[in-house]
Amino acid sequence: MTATSTPTSPTESTPTTDPALAEPPSGGALHGFDPIAHRAFKALNRYFMIPIHRAGLGAWLGSPLGGCMLLLRVRGRKSGIVRETPLNYLVADGSVWIIAGFGPATEWYRNLLADPSVEVLLPTRRLTGTAVEVRSPAVRARIIPALIRATGLPSFLAGVNPWTATPAQVIDALDFVPLIRIDPADGWLDPGPDDPGGRAWIWRQALVLGASVIALRALRRLLR
């Protein structure tokens, strides 16, 4: 999947009437087990994903299977404390796009509605910007399927196979999910080699695989 850079038309990004989102489903892999899923995601994010991104190593996690991830920093609407959340993303139309996978109840989504000024740590870039929710059906139909394809295996948690589902099936499965566009303060953003659609993951993963093989061989010799 290659991220598009075609500008969004005003009629797409600023509809006169914003359609309401559908009601979140009560079942499904992501929503039927919300307490378990939330605890698992929080533990993974707190003890692995956030430290990796803070250390500037986020690019080493990216691949078509697991997608590319950013670190979203948004101020808490009640505490005023900056909260960090790792998310899959897409770079398109000069902006960064993300979805609130748990629906309107997603905490970071509720926080950015209160304060849309956010900071984004991409795999190899940092930017500040303004978050805008986009409900235009035309934009959702174009961006969400591309974002889901860029997400890879994690999209199965929403009941979507990114490689076989049609765009219509993706939109139908995620009709309750808020779509967020982050407009960079510095202007138009082009996708880079470590963003979805880039090829930097090939040499990075090859290097990791090679280093792992060498380490295993060394360990095997030590254990003999």
N, C-alpha and C positions, 0 to 999 in steps of 0.2 A: 504494500500500500504506500502510495506516495502522497504526501500532504499537498493539498491544493493551495495556490496563492492567488486565486481569483478574488477580487474585491467583492464584498457583500453589498448588494444593492440596498438603498435606503428602504425600499418597500419590504425587503426581507428582514432587516435588522430592527426596524422600528414600526411594527404593525400598529394600526390605529386601535385595535382591540386585541388584547392578549388573551388567547384561549386558556381556559383553566386546565390544569393538569388533572389526569385521572386519579382516582383513589388508589393508594398503594395496595398491592395484593396482600392477602392474609397468609398465603402459603408460598412455597417455592424455596429453593436452596438458600437464598439470601434472606428471605423474609419470614419463612415459617420457623426459623430458629434464630431470631434476632438476638436474644440474650447471649447465646453461645457464639454466634458470629461476631457480635460486638466485642466480646471479651477476647476472642482469638485475634481479631484485627488490632485491638488496642495493645495487646501484649507484643505482637509482631512489630507494630509500628514503634512502640516505645523502646524496645530493647534491641531492635535490629535496623529497621528502615530509617528512622530518624537519625540515629548516630552515623549510619553510613552516609547519608546525604550531608549531614553537618561536616563530616570529614572530607567532603568533596569527592566521594567515590561512587556517587550515584550512577555515573555513566557505565560502570562495570557491571551493573545489574541488568542493563537493557538488552532485550532480544525480542524477536517476533513472537516467541512463545509466552514470555511474561510481560511483554510491553515495556515501554519506557515510563519512568516515573519522575515526578517533580515533588518538591516540598513546598506546600502552600503555607504561608504565614499570614494569619488573620487575627485581629484583636477580638478578644472575648466581649460579647455584648454586655455582660454583667460584671465580670471581674476586671476588664480592661487589660488583662494579661494576653500577650501574643501567644497564640496556639499554633502548633505545627502539625500538618497532616500530609502524609505521602499519598499521591494520587496518580493514576494513569492520566495521560493527557494527549492532546493533538495540537499541532501548530498549523493553523490554516487562516487564510484571509488576513494575515498580518497580526494575528492575535493568538493567545493560548486558550484552549477550550478544555473544560472539565465537566464532569457530571456528578451530581450528588446521588450516589448509588443507593442509599437508604431512603431516598425520597425527601420530601420537605422537612422531615424531622431531623435530618442530618445536622449535627451541631455546627460544623464549619460553615454550612450554607446559611443557617440562621444568623451566625455571627457576621458574615459578610453583607447580609441584608441590612444590618445595623450600621456597619462601617465597611463600605466597598473598597477602601484603600487597602491593597494587599501587597505582599512581597512574594515573589516566586523564585525558588531555587531550582533551575533546570539542571540537567546532568552536567553541563559545562558552562552555564551562564546564570547570572542573577539579574532580576529585573523587578521594578516596582510598577504597579499599574492599578487600574480601576476595574472592579468586577461588575459585570452587568448580566442579569438573567435574560435569556433570549427564549421566547415562547413561540416565535413565528413558526408555523408548521413547515414552511418551505425551508427555513434554515435547519430546523430539527431533522427534517428528512434528509438533508445533505450532510450535516455534520455528525450526528449521532452514529449512523452506521460506520462512517470512517473512523470515528473514535473507538468504537467497539472492536473493529478489525485491528486497530493498533494496540488494543489492550491484550489480545491473545487469550491464553488460558483463563485468567481471572474472570473473563466475561461469562464463563460457564456458571458462575455463582448467581448470575441474573437469569439463568435459564436460556442463554443464547449461545449457539455455536458460531463463533465469528467467521468460520471458513465455509459454512454451508448455509447459514441463514440469509434470506433475502433482506434488502433494506426495509421492505414493508414489515417483515417479521420482527426485525430489530426494533423498529419504531413502535410496533404494537406491544412488544414485551416491555419496553421502557417508556410507556406513555405517561407514567407517574413521576419520572425522574427529571429534576430541574437541570437545564443546560446552562452553563455559565461561560461567558466570554470574558477574558481578561485582556484589556487593552493596555499595552505597554506605555509607560509615561514617555519613553524615548521615541515613540512612533512605531512604524511598521516593523514586524518581526518576521524574518525568513526562517524556515526550518533548517536546522544544522545537521551535521553528520551523526550526532548522538541523539537527535530527536526521532520520533516515529517516521519511518520511511527512509531514514539514513542508513549508511552501511558501516559505520564505525564499530557496530557490535560484532562484526565478523572477525576483525583482527583482535578485538578485546577478548572475545570468548575463545578464540583460538589460542591466545596467549595464556588465558586461565587454564584451558585444557592441557596445554603443554606443560605448564608449571605443575599442575596436579599430577600428571604422569611421572614427571621427574621426582617429585616429592614422594610418591608412592614407591617408586623404585628404590629411592634412597632409604626409605623406612624398611622396605623388605630386606635390603642388604644388612641393615643394622640388627634386624631381628633374627638373622641366620646365625 
